[in-house]
């Protein structure tokens, strides 16, 4: 045979052999995996305690590390001018009550006079009509005076009540049970609404573990799920938090969403501010499309798989996701059940005629 013809025959045979491919079907299934994320332990509640009224710090009952219960007295302030205001207001109350008592006495006298004249008027000529009318008007004026005096007494009492309620703010109490983590005040310090905080109180028997979950793993978040985590202080122990609060917003800069887990800390093993390594269960919200890792072709220009459709090769651009064993999640114009080349390469040209040797499953 002519050498040139022999070369063409061999080249054609080699080209034909290169088009024999093994295919697999694109799988679709829910997948679960675990990703390692970093979280931070924070107090369940934290508050800086300020003075609500102006005064001098008289006593500080606690210090850094003190364990307190809700309602415990923490700081006592003194404000002599406020005590003087209360005493003055109480004196006004007494004066108003005395004035009201006098008004009631005058009312009794006026009503008694009117009643006596009214009975006497039954006898013709005993009492003039004008005299009876004046007595009636005097009784009505006395009633008005009583109402005014009682209103003034009530206002004076209310003023005392307000001052005494404000006076209660001189005693600063714990709004919830927790631990004092900062002390910024000492006896003699001038405190008030415009000054800095006196104490910092944190609730640490229960903590929040805040985890920034990537956008790709956010769809599988489930409220109530138990999530394991570790902290550097106890490297050989695994703890558990419960997903409690999910922020319905993704940070546009980090593409992550904060998720809060409730962590019990009655033993005091954790301290707010600790970092934790969280074994986050990244479950896909929808079934994922999976192909063998060998089906994905990467070139300098594109990443694709080769789909076999009607006996011809079709390059389909994809974006790889996570790995699940020997399979890789892909995003692209694919459907479950599509046949793709198992061992793909860019040597199989787009549009080339293919012959599948076998349709193997993943």
C-alpha positions in Angstrom: 0.0 0.0 0.0 1.1 3.5 -0.8 2.7 5.0 2.4 0.7 8.2 2.1 -2.6 6.3 1.9 -1.5 4.0 4.8 -0.9 7.2 7.0 -4.3 8.5 6.2 -6.0 5.2 7.1 -4.1 5.0 10.4 -4.9 8.7 11.2 -8.6 8.1 10.4 -8.6 5.0 12.6 -7.0 6.9 15.5 -9.4 9.8 15.2 -12.3 7.3 15.2 -10.9 5.6 18.3 -10.7 8.9 20.1 -14.4 9.4 19.7 -15.3 6.3 21.7 -16.1 7.6 25.2 -17.6 6.4 28.4 -20.4 8.4 29.8 -22.1 8.8 33.2 -25.3 10.5 34.2 -25.5 13.7 36.1 -26.8 12.9 39.6 -29.2 15.0 41.6 -29.5 14.4 45.4 -29.5 16.3 48.7 -26.0 16.4 50.2 -24.7 17.1 53.6 -21.2 18.1 54.5 -19.4 19.7 57.3 -17.4 22.9 57.0 -15.2 24.4 59.7 -16.3 28.0 60.5 -15.1 30.4 63.2 -17.5 31.8 65.7 -17.3 34.1 68.7 -18.9 33.6 72.1 -20.7 36.7 73.4 -22.8 37.4 76.5 -26.4 36.7 76.2 -27.1 40.1 77.6 -24.7 43.0 78.3 -25.3 46.4 79.7 -23.3 49.4 80.8 -25.0 50.8 83.9 -25.2 54.6 84.1 -26.6 56.9 86.7 -30.1 58.1 85.8 -29.9 61.1 88.1 -27.0 63.3 89.1 -25.3 62.6 92.4 -22.1 61.5 94.1 -21.1 57.8 94.4 -21.5 56.9 98.1 -21.0 53.1 98.0 -20.0 50.5 95.4 -21.2 47.2 96.6 -19.6 45.1 93.9 -16.3 44.8 91.9 -15.0 43.1 88.8 -16.0 39.4 88.9 -18.8 39.8 91.4 -21.8 37.5 90.7 -25.1 39.3 91.2 -28.8 38.5 91.0 -31.5 40.5 89.4 -32.5 43.3 91.7 -29.3 43.3 93.8 -28.1 46.7 95.0 -24.9 47.6 93.1 -24.2 51.3 93.6 -25.6 53.9 96.0 -25.6 57.6 95.1 -26.2 60.6 97.4 -27.9 63.8 96.3 -28.7 66.1 99.3 -30.5 68.6 97.1 -32.9 65.9 96.1 -33.7 65.1 99.8 -34.3 68.9 100.3 -36.7 68.9 97.4 -38.6 65.9 98.8 -38.9 67.5 102.2 -40.1 70.8 100.7 -42.7 68.9 98.6 -43.9 67.0 101.6 -44.4 70.3 103.5 -46.4 71.6 100.6 -48.6 68.4 100.8 -49.3 69.1 104.5 -50.1 72.7 103.8 -52.4 71.7 101.0 -54.1 69.1 103.1 -54.6 71.6 105.9 -56.1 74.1 103.4 -58.4 71.4 102.1 -59.5 70.6 105.7 -60.3 74.2 106.4 -62.3 74.4 103.1 -64.3 71.3 104.1 -65.0 72.9 107.5 -66.3 76.1 105.8 -68.4 74.0 103.5 -70.0 72.2 106.5 -70.8 75.6 108.1 -72.2 77.0 104.8 -74.4 74.0 104.2 -75.6 74.0 107.8 -76.5 77.7 107.4 -78.3 77.1 104.2 -80.2 74.1 105.6 -81.3 76.0 108.7 -82.5 79.0 106.6 -84.2 76.7 104.2 -86.2 75.1 107.0 -87.0 78.5 108.4 -88.2 79.8 105.1 -91.2 77.4 105.5 -92.6 79.9 108.0 -93.8 82.9 106.0 -91.8 86.0 106.7 -89.2 84.3 108.8 -86.4 84.5 106.2 -86.2 86.7 103.2 -85.7 85.1 99.8 -82.5 87.1 99.2 -81.0 85.8 102.4 -81.8 82.2 101.4 -80.3 82.8 98.0 -77.1 84.2 99.5 -76.8 81.2 101.8 -77.2 78.8 98.8 -74.5 80.6 96.8 -72.2 80.6 99.8 -72.6 76.8 100.1 -71.9 76.4 96.4 -68.8 78.6 96.7 -67.6 76.5 99.6 -68.0 73.3 97.6 -65.9 74.8 94.8 -63.3 75.9 97.3 -63.1 72.3 98.6 -62.7 70.9 95.1 -59.9 73.3 94.4 -58.1 72.7 97.7 -58.4 68.9 97.2 -57.0 69.2 93.7 -54.0 71.2 95.0 -53.4 68.6 97.7 -53.6 65.8 95.1 -51.1 67.6 92.8 -48.7 68.1 95.8 -48.9 64.4 96.6 -48.2 63.5 93.0 -45.2 65.8 93.0 -43.9 64.0 96.0 -44.5 60.7 94.4 -42.5 61.7 91.3 -39.6 63.0 93.4 -39.5 59.8 95.5 -39.5 57.7 92.4 -36.6 59.7 91.0 -34.9 59.4 94.4 -35.1 55.6 93.9 -32.7 56.1 91.0 -30.0 56.9 93.5 -29.9 53.1 94.1 -28.6 51.4 91.0 -29.7 47.7 90.9 -28.9 44.8 88.6 -31.5 44.6 85.7 -30.7 40.8 85.3 -28.5 38.2 86.9 -24.9 38.0 85.7 -21.3 39.0 86.4 -19.7 42.4 86.8 -17.0 42.6 84.2 -16.0 46.2 84.5 -15.9 48.7 87.4 -15.4 52.3 86.4 -16.7 54.2 89.6 -15.4 54.7 93.1 -16.8 56.5 96.1 -16.8 60.2 95.6 -17.2 60.1 91.8 -19.7 62.5 90.4 -22.2 60.5 88.3 -25.1 61.5 86.1 -26.8 60.8 82.8 -24.1 62.7 80.9 -21.1 61.0 82.6 -19.6 57.6 81.7 -20.9 54.2 82.9 -20.3 53.0 86.4 -20.3 49.3 85.9 -20.6 46.7 83.1 -22.9 43.7 83.7 -22.9 40.6 81.5 -25.1 37.6 81.6 -22.7 34.6 81.1 -24.7 31.6 82.4 -26.1 31.6 78.8 -24.1 32.8 75.8 -24.5 33.6 72.2 -22.2 31.9 69.7 -22.2 34.1 66.6 -21.1 32.4 63.4 -20.7 34.1 60.0 -22.1 31.5 57.6 -21.1 31.8 53.9 -23.8 32.5 51.4 -23.4 29.1 49.7 -24.0 27.3 53.0 -26.8 29.6 54.3 -29.7 27.7 52.6 -29.3 24.7 54.9 -29.6 26.6 58.2 -32.2 25.0 60.4 -33.5 26.7 63.6 -33.2 24.3 66.5 -30.4 22.3 65.0 -27.6 21.2 67.4 -24.1 22.2 66.2 -20.8 20.9 67.7 -17.9 23.3 68.4 -14.6 23.4 70.1 -12.6 26.1 72.0 -8.9 26.4 72.4 -9.2 26.2 76.2 -10.5 22.7 76.0 -8.9 21.2 72.8 -10.0 17.6 73.6 -13.7 18.4 74.3 -16.6 19.0 72.0 -19.5 21.2 73.0 -22.9 21.8 71.5 -24.9 24.9 70.6 -28.4 25.2 69.4 -29.3 27.4 66.4 -31.6 30.0 67.8 -31.6 33.2 65.7 -30.9 33.6 62.0 -30.3 37.0 60.5 -32.3 37.2 57.2 -29.6 39.3 55.5 -26.3 38.6 53.9 -23.5 41.1 54.3 -22.8 42.4 50.7 -19.0 42.8 51.5 -18.3 39.4 53.1 -21.2 37.4 51.5 -21.9 35.9 54.9 -24.9 36.0 57.2 -24.6 35.9 61.0 -26.3 33.0 62.8 -26.6 32.9 66.6 -26.5 29.7 68.6 -27.5 29.5 72.3 -24.8 27.9 74.5 -25.4 26.9 78.1 -22.7 28.0 80.4 -23.8 27.3 84.0 -20.4 25.8 84.8 -18.6 29.0 83.7 -16.3 27.0 81.3 -16.6 29.7 78.6 -15.8 33.4 78.8 -17.3 36.0 76.5 -14.9 36.9 73.7 -13.6 33.3 73.2 -13.3 32.1 69.6 -14.8 28.8 68.7 -14.3 26.4 65.8 -17.7 25.3 64.6 -18.3 22.1 62.7 -21.1 23.6 60.6 -23.5 21.2 58.9 -23.7 22.7 55.4 -26.9 21.1 54.0 -28.0 22.1 50.6 -31.4 23.7 50.5 -32.1 22.0 47.1 -30.8 18.8 45.5 -27.3 19.3 44.1 -26.1 18.3 40.7 -23.0 16.0 40.9 -20.6 14.7 38.3 -17.3 12.9 38.7 -14.2 15.1 39.2 -12.8 13.6 36.0 -15.7 15.0 34.0 -14.7 18.6 34.6 -12.3 20.1 32.1 -10.3 23.3 33.1 -8.6 25.4 30.5 -7.2 28.9 30.6 -10.5 30.2 29.1 -13.3 28.1 30.6 -14.4 25.3 32.9 -16.8 22.8 31.3 -18.1 19.3 31.1 -18.8 17.5 27.8 -22.5 16.5 27.5 -23.4 13.9 24.9 -26.5 14.9 23.1 -27.8 13.2 19.9 -24.4 11.5 19.5 -22.4 14.7 19.5 -20.2 16.4 22.1 -21.5 19.6 23.6 -19.3 21.8 25.8 -21.3 23.1 28.8 -19.8 25.8 31.0 -20.0 25.0 34.7 -19.0 26.4 38.0 -17.7 23.7 40.4 -18.9 23.7 44.0 -18.0 21.4 46.9 -16.6 17.9 46.7 -18.5 14.8 47.9 -16.1 12.0 47.7 -15.2 11.5 44.1 -18.1 13.7 42.9 -18.1 17.5 42.5 -21.2 19.7 42.7 -21.6 21.8 39.5 -23.7 24.8 38.6 -24.6 25.3 34.9 -27.0 24.4 32.2 -27.3 20.8 33.2 -30.2 18.6 34.2 -30.3 15.4 36.3 -29.9 12.4 34.0 -27.8 14.2 31.3 -25.1 12.0 29.9 -21.6 13.5 30.3 -18.2 12.2 29.4 -16.6 10.5 32.4 -13.0 11.1 31.5 -13.2 14.4 29.6 -10.5 16.5 28.0 -10.4 19.4 25.6 -9.2 17.0 22.9 -12.8 16.0 22.5 -13.9 19.0 20.4 -17.3 20.7 20.7 -19.6 19.2 18.2 -17.5 16.1 17.6 -19.4 12.9 16.8 -19.2 10.5 19.8 -19.9 6.9 20.3 -20.6 5.9 23.9 -19.0 2.6 24.8 -21.2 2.2 27.9 -23.5 4.4 30.0 -22.0 3.9 33.5 -23.5 5.4 36.6 -21.6 7.4 39.1 
